[in-house]
Amino acid sequence: MMTLFGDPAIWLPATFAVLMGISILIYVILDGFDLGVGLLSPLATEAERDRMIASIGPFWDANETWLVLAIGLLLVAFPSAHGLILSTLYLPVAVMLIGLILRGVAFEFRAKAPAGQKRSWDHAFFAGSLMASLSQGYMLGAYLLGLAPGFGAMAFAALTAIFLTVAYSFIGATWLIFKTEDTLQRKAVSWARGGIWGVLGGLGAVSIASPLASERIFEKWFSFPEIVLLAPMPLAFAALAALLVIGLRHLPTKNDSWAWFPFAATVALFGLAFVGLAYSFYPYVVPDQLTIYAAAAAPESLIIILVGALFVLPVISGYTALSYTVFRGKATELRYD
């Protein structure tokens, strides 16, 4: 194995870091939009809420599979990092899990409960989406500052929680632009036009705070020649953001031909932001505390886990791709019969 790929103590942790990163990114995008739909649901009428729920109905449980995969990879590949991260973030993790459970229960019960109870389950669906979004944002902010204690770190994590919640609501609005029509689509365009500024503000705040919080990150981005080599990334981000703002001003179009663009551009923005964060923190799995190489399990264990991952990943990817292929097109009436 060493003669074919080099030192397994080097390439195996890097491989699992990539797999875990891809899983997190896919989760943030996919579950991000259906959490966003839940966050936007109080702004719609009852009939519109039914159509919004129908737009995510075939996908939401498959989307959450990527979170399970990411946490599973963290546990088996980087056990010491798993213990440090989840023990430090125990409370927001608990809040996230409660929110996801509440959301899943409300999703099913709102359609099957007596008519008088439907509104209560709609409130529960929104509450679960809000709890999951805020807790994930708080965890992101705490992670960016290396799980540091203190009021300043908590304040930054709280700010990140708000910004990520806005980002989820924005990608949820772009999903609705893509999947709905007529009045609801026009409402989604309006929601997206307002939400994009919160998204750009949040990403800007994280981009500024990360190098200021870590001298190592500052040097990785602003030393020479890195500042020149990395310039295409923020330039591409700015160009995409500008196109998105302009595109939203011209939607919806008469033939609905550009309804896909806001969601696709937002996915690209999320991807660029994630790549920037990954570059900033590599090789650390816990910023400035624990590298992927120090936190990794033994190479012998990682080889066995990798074999299993090579079977699991295609299954999850195939199931996800199949669900989006089968249920492509505009959302239809929500039915349970």
C-alpha positions in Angstrom: 0.0 0.0 0.0 2.8 2.4 0.9 4.6 1.8 -2.4 1.4 2.5 -4.4 0.2 5.6 -2.6 3.0 6.8 -0.3 2.7 7.1 3.5 -0.8 6.0 4.6 -0.4 8.1 7.7 -0.5 11.1 5.3 -2.9 10.3 2.5 -5.5 8.5 4.5 -6.3 11.4 6.9 -6.3 13.7 4.0 -8.7 11.5 2.1 -11.1 11.3 5.0 -10.9 15.0 5.5 -11.9 15.5 1.9 -14.8 13.0 2.2 -16.0 14.6 5.4 -15.7 18.1 3.8 -17.7 17.1 0.8 -20.4 15.5 3.0 -20.7 18.7 5.1 -20.9 20.9 2.0 -23.6 18.7 0.4 -25.6 18.7 3.6 -25.4 22.5 4.0 -26.7 23.0 0.4 -29.3 20.3 0.4 -30.7 20.5 3.9 -30.0 24.2 3.9 -32.7 24.8 1.3 -35.3 22.7 3.0 -34.6 24.3 6.4 -34.9 27.6 4.5 -38.3 26.6 3.2 -39.4 25.9 6.8 -38.0 29.3 7.9 -40.1 31.0 5.2 -43.3 29.1 5.8 -44.9 31.7 8.2 -44.8 34.3 5.4 -47.1 32.2 3.2 -50.7 31.3 3.1 -51.9 27.9 4.1 -52.3 26.8 0.4 -48.8 28.2 -0.3 -47.4 26.4 2.7 -48.7 23.1 1.3 -47.0 23.8 -2.0 -43.8 24.7 -0.2 -43.8 21.5 1.8 -44.5 19.6 -1.4 -41.4 21.1 -3.0 -39.2 19.5 -0.3 -41.3 16.4 0.5 -39.5 13.9 -1.6 -36.0 15.1 -0.6 -35.7 16.3 3.0 -35.0 12.9 4.7 -32.4 12.0 2.0 -30.8 15.4 2.5 -30.3 14.7 6.3 -28.4 11.5 5.4 -25.4 13.6 4.5 -25.3 15.0 8.1 -25.3 11.5 9.5 -22.5 10.6 7.1 -20.3 13.6 8.0 -20.7 13.0 11.7 -20.0 9.3 11.2 -16.8 10.0 9.3 -15.7 12.4 12.0 -16.3 9.8 14.7 -14.5 6.9 13.0 -11.7 8.7 11.2 -10.9 11.5 13.7 -12.1 10.2 17.1 -10.2 12.7 19.3 -11.6 15.6 17.3 -15.1 14.2 17.5 -14.8 14.0 21.3 -13.4 17.6 21.6 -15.9 19.2 19.1 -19.1 17.5 20.3 -18.2 17.8 24.0 -17.5 21.5 23.7 -20.7 22.1 21.5 -22.9 19.7 23.5 -25.7 22.2 24.0 -26.1 23.5 20.5 -25.8 19.9 19.2 -28.7 18.9 21.5 -30.7 21.9 20.3 -30.1 20.9 16.7 -31.2 17.3 17.2 -34.3 18.4 19.0 -35.1 20.8 16.2 -34.6 18.2 13.5 -36.8 15.7 15.4 -39.5 18.3 15.9 -39.3 19.3 12.3 -39.6 15.7 11.0 -42.6 14.9 13.3 -44.3 18.2 12.3 -43.7 17.4 8.6 -45.7 14.2 8.8 -48.3 15.2 11.4 -49.4 18.5 9.8 -50.8 16.5 6.8 -52.5 13.8 8.9 -53.7 15.7 12.0 -57.3 17.0 12.3 -57.8 20.3 10.4 -57.9 22.3 13.7 -54.4 21.1 14.7 -52.7 21.7 11.3 -51.7 25.3 12.2 -50.0 24.1 15.4 -47.9 21.7 13.5 -47.0 24.4 11.0 -45.7 26.4 14.0 -43.8 23.4 15.1 -42.3 22.9 11.6 -41.1 26.5 11.7 -39.7 26.2 15.2 -37.8 23.0 14.4 -36.3 24.7 11.3 -35.3 27.7 13.3 -33.8 25.7 16.1 -31.7 23.6 13.7 -30.6 26.6 11.7 -29.6 28.7 14.7 -27.7 25.9 16.4 -25.8 25.0 13.3 -24.8 28.7 12.8 -23.7 28.9 16.4 -21.6 25.8 16.0 -20.0 27.2 12.9 -19.1 30.5 14.7 -17.6 28.6 17.6 -15.6 26.4 15.3 -14.2 29.3 13.3 -12.7 30.7 16.5 -11.2 27.3 17.5 -13.9 26.5 20.2 -12.5 29.4 22.3 -14.3 30.3 25.5 -15.4 33.7 26.5 -18.1 36.3 25.9 -16.5 37.6 22.6 -16.4 34.1 21.1 -20.0 33.5 22.2 -21.1 36.8 20.7 -19.4 36.0 17.4 -21.1 32.5 17.4 -24.5 34.1 18.0 -23.9 36.5 15.1 -22.9 33.6 12.9 -26.1 31.8 14.0 -28.2 34.7 12.7 -26.3 35.0 9.4 -26.5 31.2 8.6 -30.2 31.3 9.4 -30.6 34.1 6.9 -28.4 32.2 4.4 -30.6 29.1 4.7 -33.8 31.2 4.2 -32.2 32.7 1.1 -31.3 29.4 -0.5 -34.7 28.2 0.5 -36.2 31.1 -1.4 -34.1 30.4 -4.5 -35.3 26.7 -4.4 -38.9 27.9 -4.3 -38.2 30.2 -7.3 -37.0 27.1 -9.2 -39.8 24.7 -8.0 -42.9 26.9 -7.9 -45.0 29.1 -10.1 -47.2 32.2 -10.2 -47.9 34.0 -6.9 -45.7 31.8 -4.7 -42.8 32.1 -7.1 -43.1 35.9 -7.1 -43.1 35.9 -3.3 -40.0 33.8 -3.3 -38.3 36.3 -5.6 -39.2 39.0 -3.2 -37.8 37.0 -0.2 -34.6 36.3 -2.1 -34.1 40.0 -3.0 -34.2 40.9 0.6 -32.2 37.9 1.9 -29.2 38.2 -0.4 -27.8 41.1 1.5 -27.9 39.2 4.7 -26.1 36.3 3.0 -23.4 38.6 1.6 -23.0 40.4 4.9 -22.6 37.2 6.8 -20.1 35.7 4.4 -18.2 39.0 4.5 -18.2 39.0 8.3 -16.8 35.5 8.4 -14.2 36.3 5.8 -13.0 39.3 7.8 -13.1 37.6 11.2 -11.2 34.4 10.3 -7.9 36.1 9.3 -8.2 38.6 12.2 -8.8 35.7 14.7 -5.8 33.7 13.4 -2.4 35.0 12.4 -1.8 31.7 10.5 -5.0 32.2 8.4 -3.9 35.8 7.7 -0.6 34.7 6.4 -2.1 32.0 4.2 -4.3 34.5 2.4 -2.3 37.8 2.4 1.3 36.8 2.1 3.0 36.8 -1.3 2.6 35.0 -3.7 -0.6 33.5 -2.1 -2.5 36.8 -2.3 -2.0 36.8 -6.1 -2.7 33.1 -6.7 -5.9 33.1 -4.6 -7.2 36.4 -6.1 -9.5 34.5 -8.6 -11.5 33.0 -5.8 -12.8 36.3 -4.2 -13.2 37.8 -7.7 -15.3 34.8 -8.8 -17.3 35.2 -5.7 -17.9 38.9 -6.3 -18.9 38.2 -9.9 -21.4 35.5 -8.9 -22.9 37.7 -6.2 -23.3 40.6 -8.7 -24.9 38.3 -11.3 -27.3 36.9 -8.6 -28.4 40.4 -7.6 -28.9 41.4 -11.2 -30.7 38.2 -12.0 -33.1 38.5 -9.1 -34.2 41.9 -10.4 -35.3 40.4 -13.7 -37.2 37.4 -12.3 -39.7 35.9 -12.8 -39.4 35.8 -16.6 -42.4 35.1 -18.8 -41.3 31.6 -20.0 -39.7 30.8 -16.6 -36.4 29.9 -18.4 -34.1 31.4 -15.8 -35.8 30.1 -12.7 -32.9 27.7 -12.1 -30.3 30.4 -12.0 -30.6 31.8 -8.5 -30.4 28.4 -6.9 -27.5 27.3 -9.1 -25.6 30.5 -8.4 -26.3 30.2 -4.6 -24.9 26.7 -4.7 -21.8 28.0 -6.4 -21.5 30.8 -3.8 -21.8 28.2 -0.9 -19.2 26.0 -2.6 -16.7 28.9 -3.0 -17.1 29.9 0.6 -16.6 26.4 1.8 -13.4 25.9 -0.3 -12.1 29.2 1.2 -12.8 27.9 4.7 -11.2 24.6 4.0 -8.1 26.2 2.7 -8.0 28.6 5.7 -8.1 25.8 8.2 -6.1 23.0 6.6 -4.4 20.9 8.0 -6.4 21.5 11.2 -9.6 19.6 12.0 -10.0 21.8 15.1 -8.6 25.2 14.2 -5.2 25.9 15.7 -5.6 22.9 18.1 -5.7 19.6 16.4 -4.5 18.6 12.9 -6.1 15.9 10.8 -2.9 13.9 11.1 -2.8 14.1 14.9 -6.5 13.4 15.3 -6.7 10.5 12.8 -7.3 6.9 13.8 -4.6 4.3 13.0 -3.9 3.7 9.3 -5.0 0.1 9.7 -8.4 1.2 10.9 -8.7 3.9 8.3 -8.1 1.4 5.5 -11.0 -0.8 6.6 -13.2 2.3 7.1 -12.3 3.5 3.6 -13.4 0.2 2.0 -16.8 0.6 3.7 -17.0 4.2 2.6 -16.4 3.3 -1.0 -19.6 1.1 -0.8 -21.7 3.6 1.2 -20.9 6.8 -0.6 -22.2 5.6 -4.1 -25.4 4.3 -2.5 -26.1 7.6 -0.8 -25.1 9.6 -3.9 -27.2 7.3 -6.1 -30.3 7.5 -3.9 -30.0 11.3 -3.7 -29.5 11.6 -7.4 -32.4 9.3 -8.1 -34.8 11.2 -5.9 -34.0 14.5 -7.5 -34.4 12.9 -11.0 -37.7 11.2 -10.3 -39.2 14.3 -8.7 -37.8 16.9 -11.1 -39.9 19.8 -12.4 -42.3 22.0 -10.5 -43.8 21.1 -7.2 -47.3 19.7 -7.5 -50.2 19.4 -5.1 -49.3 17.8 -1.7 -51.1 14.4 -1.4 -50.8 11.5 1.0 -53.3 9.1 -0.5 
